[in-house]
Amino acid sequence: MNAIRFSKMHGIGNDYVYVDADAEHVQDPAALARAVSDRHTAIGGDGVILVARPSVGCAADARMRIFNADGSEAQMCGNGLRCVAKFVVDRGISAANPLRVETGRGVLAVRWWRGADGLVSEAEVDMGAPILSAARMGVRWGGASNDDRLVGVRFDQAMWREAIAAHAARVGSHADADLGWWNASRTEPTATLVSMGNPHIVFWCGDPDRVPLERVGAAIEHHAFFPQRINVHFAAVCARDHLRMRTWERGSGITLACGTGASAVLVAGALEERCAHTADIDLPGGRLRIEWDAQGGSVRMRGPATHVFDGVWGGALEVCRGR
């Protein structure tokens, strides 16, 4: 296998390995993502993002493909998209501003700003309009019709116990039915679903830090309601223009940040009249500014894009394949 040059980058802790797919030969991106994402024995990250020329006939400046740590391909990643803009502009591939990037969600526009070093330091993504119908989200919620919005729908303790038991049976482990965390975190017995090109479920609670995401995140990700799996968020309202959240990402587990998730949380909060249409959202890795123009439909997400280091990957993937 040829060595692959890469850049490690992150958007408020949501970190990926970025590869110029036009310059490097990546035969199996899913296998590459699984190999390099391990934080103990490899580069470490939430997955791999390939950056390349847009598809033939697509009116864009670049294309991104996202592979989660488990090798599954994702449609969108807001934090990753900001870093794609930095990757493309800093390398001189394009200086368009806004930069138009082809994604699994379609072509999205990214405005960017340079820092004191002359390199891109911050970007704002036009995330497009949220998707709210059950059918378009690929959700099979009991009793919901295809056109229904799943806003503030019931998800009580009995449903939590069922979800945890079903996941335990799926993976062959013991089902921990203790819901002490549910009361301690003051999780509400409802949920709201929003897609930003990838599906999200938002639970509101008093203290997201009291939720054992490592135990309950996978149970919801793999729930029978979500045949394509789902991203899971627990959010709290600090003020009308200030929210706080934690995330379990589909295919990656607990992450420090999720840009599409923060967008979904803001939309969910606005739909339920819990927050304003513009808010700062604190995630474990940092803060994002989210705005939703409900009239025009579009959500905008602004935050930093950070380069960590460059390197060369080679050899280990061959060993992984040979097992």
BAVEX-244193 format. One record per residue (C-alpha): x, y, z; residue number from 0. Coordinates in nm, 4 decimals, m for minus. Layout:
BEGIN
PT      east     north        up  num
PT         X         Y         Z  NUM
...
//
This chain:
BEGIN
PT      east     north        up  num
PT    0.0000    0.0000    0.0000    0
PT    0.1257    0.3480   m0.0856    1
PT    0.1812    0.5892    0.2014    2
PT   m0.0979    0.8452    0.2410    3
PT   m0.0294    1.2064    0.3338    4
PT   m0.2867    1.3584    0.5672    5
PT   m0.3723    1.6572    0.7851    6
PT   m0.5202    1.6282    1.1335    7
PT   m0.7725    1.9085    1.1941    8
PT   m1.0591    1.9811    1.4314    9
PT   m1.3575    2.2088    1.4806   10
PT   m1.3921    2.2660    1.8575   11
PT   m1.2662    1.9153    1.9261   12
PT   m1.4623    1.7327    1.6542   13
PT   m1.1462    1.5925    1.4929   14
PT   m1.0893    1.4141    1.1652   15
PT   m0.8052    1.2950    0.9463   16
PT   m0.8220    1.4927    0.6192   17
PT   m0.6891    1.3519    0.2938   18
PT   m0.6573    1.5152   m0.0491   19
PT   m0.8231    1.2357   m0.2456   20
PT   m0.7071    1.3824   m0.5780   21
PT   m0.3420    1.3608   m0.4737   22
PT   m0.3543    1.0412   m0.2658   23
PT   m0.4821    0.6990   m0.3679   24
PT   m0.7372    0.5819   m0.1114   25
PT   m0.8657    0.2450   m0.2300   26
PT   m1.0841    0.1667    0.0726   27
PT   m1.1824    0.4807    0.2688   28
PT   m1.3972    0.2833    0.5154   29
PT   m1.1030    0.0608    0.6096   30
PT   m0.8771    0.3660    0.6313   31
PT   m1.1207    0.5349    0.8708   32
PT   m1.1334    0.2300    1.0966   33
PT   m0.7550    0.1979    1.0960   34
PT   m0.6536    0.5578    1.1629   35
PT   m0.9271    0.6587    1.4095   36
PT   m0.8032    0.4560    1.7075   37
PT   m0.6794    0.7076    1.9671   38
PT   m0.4325    0.4658    2.1285   39
PT   m0.2674    0.2859    1.8374   40
PT   m0.3132    0.5185    1.5399   41
PT   m0.3614    0.8860    1.4514   42
PT   m0.6859    0.9173    1.6456   43
PT   m1.0015    1.0965    1.5413   44
PT   m1.3756    1.0808    1.4837   45
PT   m1.3128    0.9511    1.1320   46
PT   m1.1710    1.0440    0.7908   47
PT   m1.2776    1.3224    0.5547   48
PT   m1.1763    1.3002    0.1900   49
PT   m1.1427    1.6293    0.0009   50
PT   m1.1551    1.6190   m0.3793   51
PT   m1.2686    1.7910   m0.6950   52
PT   m1.6482    1.8155   m0.7251   53
PT   m1.8409    1.5578   m0.9239   54
PT   m1.8722    1.6183   m1.2985   55
PT   m2.1431    1.8764   m1.3639   56
PT   m2.1634    1.9882   m0.9997   57
PT   m2.1341    2.3664   m0.9504   58
PT   m1.8996    2.3529   m0.6526   59
PT   m1.5373    2.4333   m0.5664   60
PT   m1.4644    2.1084   m0.3801   61
PT   m1.6243    1.7872   m0.2571   62
PT   m1.6146    1.6219    0.0846   63
PT   m1.6874    1.2622    0.1852   64
PT   m1.7086    1.1664    0.5525   65
PT   m1.6311    0.8254    0.7006   66
PT   m1.7009    0.7717    1.0682   67
PT   m1.4636    0.5902    1.3024   68
PT   m1.6553    0.2658    1.2441   69
PT   m1.6177    0.3006    0.8652   70
PT   m1.9776    0.4012    0.7938   71
PT   m2.0250    0.6948    0.5561   72
PT   m2.2045    1.0048    0.6879   73
PT   m2.3969    1.2586    0.4830   74
PT   m2.2810    1.5733    0.6610   75
PT   m2.0533    1.7135    0.9314   76
PT   m2.0709    2.0847    1.0054   77
PT   m1.7474    2.1051    1.2027   78
PT   m1.5769    1.8989    0.9355   79
PT   m1.7061    2.1280    0.6617   80
PT   m1.5478    2.4325    0.8258   81
PT   m1.2170    2.2461    0.8288   82
PT   m1.2622    2.1471    0.4647   83
PT   m1.2810    2.5183    0.3815   84
PT   m0.9571    2.5764    0.5703   85
PT   m0.7946    2.2769    0.3960   86
PT   m0.8963    2.4001    0.0507   87
PT   m0.8131    2.7693    0.0992   88
PT   m0.4869    2.7268    0.2930   89
PT   m0.3555    2.4846    0.0297   90
PT   m0.4403    2.7242   m0.2545   91
PT   m0.6903    2.4839   m0.4119   92
PT   m0.9525    2.7602   m0.4230   93
PT   m0.9889    3.1100   m0.2811   94
PT   m1.3623    3.1416   m0.3488   95
PT   m1.5487    3.3152   m0.0670   96
PT   m1.8024    3.1837   m0.0067   97
PT   m1.6598    2.8446   m0.0948   98
PT   m1.9132    2.6022   m0.2372   99
PT   m1.8651    2.2436   m0.1194  100
PT   m2.0416    1.9348   m0.2505  101
PT   m2.1641    1.7213    0.0399  102
PT   m2.4068    1.4374    0.0991  103
PT   m2.6585    1.7120    0.1809  104
PT   m2.6013    1.8903   m0.1502  105
PT   m2.3828    2.1922   m0.2279  106
PT   m2.3349    2.4133    0.0790  107
PT   m2.1773    2.7596    0.0975  108
PT   m1.9001    2.8340    0.3485  109
PT   m1.7849    3.1889    0.4302  110
PT   m1.4394    3.2044    0.5827  111
PT   m1.2081    3.4521    0.7577  112
PT   m0.8296    3.4556    0.7904  113
PT   m0.6474    3.4890    1.1203  114
PT   m0.3377    3.6951    1.2016  115
PT   m0.1188    3.4277    1.0384  116
PT   m0.2979    3.4704    0.7067  117
PT   m0.4567    3.1258    0.7283  118
PT   m0.8261    3.0470    0.7654  119
PT   m0.9213    3.0536    1.1331  120
PT   m1.3027    3.0740    1.1322  121
PT   m1.5868    2.9838    0.9009  122
PT   m1.9644    3.0050    0.8757  123
PT   m2.1595    2.7281    0.7051  124
PT   m2.4975    2.7689    0.5433  125
PT   m2.6363    2.4363    0.6614  126
PT   m2.9541    2.4582    0.4545  127
PT   m3.3081    2.4176    0.5825  128
PT   m3.3822    2.1591    0.8508  129
PT   m3.5747    1.8493    0.7461  130
PT   m3.8680    1.7846    0.9777  131
PT   m4.0966    1.5216    0.8234  132
PT   m4.0664    1.1672    0.9564  133
PT   m4.0439    1.0136    0.6087  134
PT   m3.7641    1.2406    0.4878  135
PT   m3.5680    1.1728    0.8055  136
PT   m3.5975    0.7978    0.7490  137
PT   m3.7664    0.7528    1.0881  138
PT   m4.0280    0.4895    1.1721  139
PT   m4.1820    0.6409    1.4817  140
PT   m4.4793    0.4454    1.6109  141
PT   m4.8075    0.6114    1.5130  142
PT   m4.6447    0.8867    1.3037  143
PT   m4.7465    0.9437    0.9434  144
PT   m4.4912    1.0270    0.6752  145
PT   m4.5568    1.4025    0.6870  146
PT   m4.5643    1.4360    1.0659  147
PT   m4.3212    1.6597    1.2515  148
PT   m4.1845    1.4778    1.5560  149
PT   m4.1681    1.7731    1.7938  150
PT   m4.2071    1.7141    2.1676  151
PT   m4.3171    1.3534    2.1177  152
PT   m4.3386    1.1170    2.4148  153
PT   m4.0239    0.9312    2.5252  154
PT   m4.0790    0.8344    2.8874  155
PT   m3.9060    0.6032    3.1371  156
PT   m4.0816    0.2946    3.0050  157
PT   m3.9503    0.3676    2.6547  158
PT   m3.5994    0.4226    2.7934  159
PT   m3.6063    0.0843    2.9675  160
PT   m3.7276   m0.0826    2.6494  161
PT   m3.4547    0.0829    2.4408  162
PT   m3.1780   m0.0141    2.6855  163
PT   m3.3030   m0.3736    2.7087  164
PT   m3.3281   m0.4074    2.3301  165
PT   m2.9729   m0.2801    2.2815  166
PT   m2.8387   m0.5109    2.5522  167
PT   m3.0020   m0.8066    2.3781  168
PT   m2.8548   m0.6954    2.0456  169
PT   m2.4973   m0.6845    2.1781  170
PT   m2.5364   m0.9741    2.4231  171
PT   m2.4835   m0.7804    2.7458  172
PT   m2.6736   m0.7268    3.0683  173
PT   m2.9480   m0.4625    3.0546  174
PT   m2.8938   m0.2009    3.3262  175
PT   m3.2482   m0.0865    3.3995  176
PT   m3.1417    0.1652    3.6648  177
PT   m3.2753    0.5048    3.5556  178
PT   m3.1329    0.7010    3.8464  179
PT   m2.9540    0.9186    3.5925  180
PT   m3.2892    1.0076    3.4328  181
PT   m3.4047    1.1733    3.7534  182
PT   m3.0619    1.3157    3.8450  183
PT   m3.0239    1.4851    3.5055  184
PT   m3.3910    1.5935    3.5077  185
PT   m3.4402    1.4525    3.1585  186
PT   m3.7853    1.5351    3.0241  187
PT   m4.0166    1.2553    2.8964  188
PT   m4.0215    1.3928    2.5410  189
PT   m3.7976    1.4175    2.2359  190
PT   m3.7739    1.6215    1.9154  191
PT   m3.6306    1.4956    1.5861  192
PT   m3.4558    1.7118    1.3263  193
PT   m3.2458    1.6229    1.0231  194
PT   m2.9706    1.8485    0.8904  195
PT   m2.8963    1.6026    0.6106  196
PT   m2.8294    1.3459    0.8850  197
PT   m3.0847    1.2575    1.1548  198
PT   m3.0787    1.3848    1.5152  199
PT   m3.2861    1.3252    1.8265  200
PT   m3.2849    1.5919    2.0991  201
PT   m3.3666    1.5244    2.4639  202
PT   m3.4029    1.8218    2.6990  203
PT   m3.2683    1.7977    3.0512  204
PT   m3.1508    2.0086    3.3429  205
PT   m2.7901    1.8855    3.3428  206
PT   m2.6420    1.7028    3.0407  207
PT   m2.3337    1.6118    3.2470  208
PT   m2.5461    1.3779    3.4612  209
PT   m2.6431    1.1649    3.1595  210
PT   m2.4314    0.8468    3.1144  211
PT   m2.3927    0.8895    2.7388  212
PT   m2.1518    0.5976    2.7203  213
PT   m2.4377    0.3732    2.8385  214
PT   m2.7492    0.5194    2.6778  215
PT   m2.6181    0.6751    2.3549  216
PT   m2.5810    0.3484    2.1650  217
PT   m2.9217    0.2276    2.2852  218
PT   m3.0910    0.5201    2.1112  219
PT   m2.8600    0.5203    1.8073  220
PT   m2.9653    0.1625    1.7313  221
PT   m3.3325    0.1919    1.8333  222
PT   m3.5819    0.0216    1.6009  223
PT   m3.7388    0.3631    1.5285  224
PT   m3.4195    0.4561    1.3406  225
PT   m3.3311    0.2037    1.0677  226
PT   m3.0484    0.4325    0.9492  227
PT   m2.9363    0.4924    1.3120  228
PT   m2.9369    0.8411    1.4638  229
PT   m2.7279    1.1056    1.6423  230
PT   m2.8286    1.1569    2.0063  231
PT   m2.8142    1.4860    2.2002  232
PT   m2.8952    1.5950    2.5545  233
PT   m2.9407    1.9726    2.5814  234
PT   m3.0139    2.2280    2.8518  235
PT   m3.1419    2.5849    2.8240  236
PT   m2.9177    2.8315    3.0083  237
PT   m3.0930    3.1394    2.8650  238
PT   m3.3036    3.2240    2.5596  239
PT   m2.9839    3.2818    2.3615  240
PT   m2.7576    3.0286    2.5353  241
PT   m2.7797    2.6483    2.5282  242
PT   m2.5547    2.3653    2.6471  243
PT   m2.5364    2.0131    2.5035  244
PT   m2.3575    1.6794    2.4874  245
PT   m2.3511    1.4418    2.1911  246
PT   m2.3394    1.0745    2.0991  247
PT   m2.2622    1.0598    1.7262  248
PT   m2.3835    0.7843    1.5011  249
PT   m2.0848    0.5693    1.4092  250
PT   m1.8357    0.7495    1.6357  251
PT   m1.9759    0.7491    1.9891  252
PT   m1.9189    1.0388    2.2299  253
PT   m1.7625    1.3390    2.0564  254
PT   m1.6556    1.6792    2.1836  255
PT   m1.8701    1.8618    1.9298  256
PT   m2.1243    1.8133    1.6519  257
PT   m2.2076    2.1010    1.4171  258
PT   m2.5134    1.9420    1.2585  259
PT   m2.6202    1.8401    1.6090  260
PT   m2.5885    2.1943    1.7440  261
PT   m2.7947    2.3133    1.4476  262
PT   m3.0590    2.0496    1.5215  263
PT   m3.0679    2.1463    1.8906  264
PT   m3.1232    2.5138    1.8047  265
PT   m3.4038    2.4223    1.5618  266
PT   m3.5629    2.1890    1.8176  267
PT   m3.5440    2.4574    2.0869  268
PT   m3.6956    2.7220    1.8602  269
PT   m3.9760    2.4893    1.7470  270
PT   m4.0619    2.4183    2.1097  271
PT   m4.0275    2.7912    2.1996  272
PT   m3.7547    2.7126    2.4502  273
PT   m3.4994    2.9469    2.2926  274
PT   m3.4532    3.2245    2.0383  275
PT   m3.3710    3.1613    1.6718  276
PT   m3.0120    3.2739    1.7360  277
PT   m2.8060    3.1336    2.0223  278
PT   m2.4584    3.0438    2.1422  279
PT   m2.4326    2.6715    2.2077  280
PT   m2.1676    2.5329    2.4413  281
PT   m2.0364    2.1853    2.3663  282
PT   m1.7571    2.0049    2.5551  283
PT   m1.5061    2.1165    2.2903  284
PT   m1.6107    2.4820    2.2650  285
PT   m1.8809    2.7190    2.1473  286
PT   m2.0728    2.7542    1.8205  287
PT   m2.2991    3.0362    1.7072  288
PT   m2.6174    2.9042    1.5444  289
PT   m2.8815    3.1104    1.3627  290
PT   m3.2010    2.9828    1.2063  291
PT   m3.3917    3.2004    0.9651  292
PT   m3.7274    3.0272    1.0029  293
PT   m3.8732    3.2405    0.7228  294
PT   m3.6034    3.1508    0.4723  295
PT   m3.5484    2.8111    0.6267  296
PT   m3.1680    2.8172    0.6365  297
PT   m2.9529    2.7444    0.9424  298
PT   m2.6103    2.9103    0.9732  299
PT   m2.3324    2.7767    1.1952  300
PT   m2.0174    2.9733    1.2804  301
PT   m1.7075    2.8555    1.4632  302
PT   m1.3303    2.7991    1.4433  303
PT   m1.1333    2.5620    1.2211  304
PT   m0.7988    2.4424    1.3593  305
PT   m0.5054    2.2631    1.1989  306
PT   m0.3201    2.0278    1.4358  307
PT   m0.0466    1.8578    1.2335  308
PT    0.0414    1.6955    0.8996  309
PT    0.1772    1.3457    0.8588  310
PT    0.2113    1.0322    0.6484  311
PT    0.0170    0.7104    0.7126  312
PT    0.1452    0.3838    0.5731  313
PT    0.1885    0.0175    0.6549  314
PT   m0.0510   m0.0210    0.9477  315
PT   m0.3540   m0.0388    0.7206  316
PT   m0.1923   m0.3251    0.5321  317
PT   m0.1502   m0.5159    0.8581  318
PT   m0.5143   m0.4439    0.9460  319
PT   m0.6309   m0.5797    0.6117  320
PT   m0.4175   m0.8903    0.6448  321
PT   m0.5790   m1.0147    0.9672  322
//
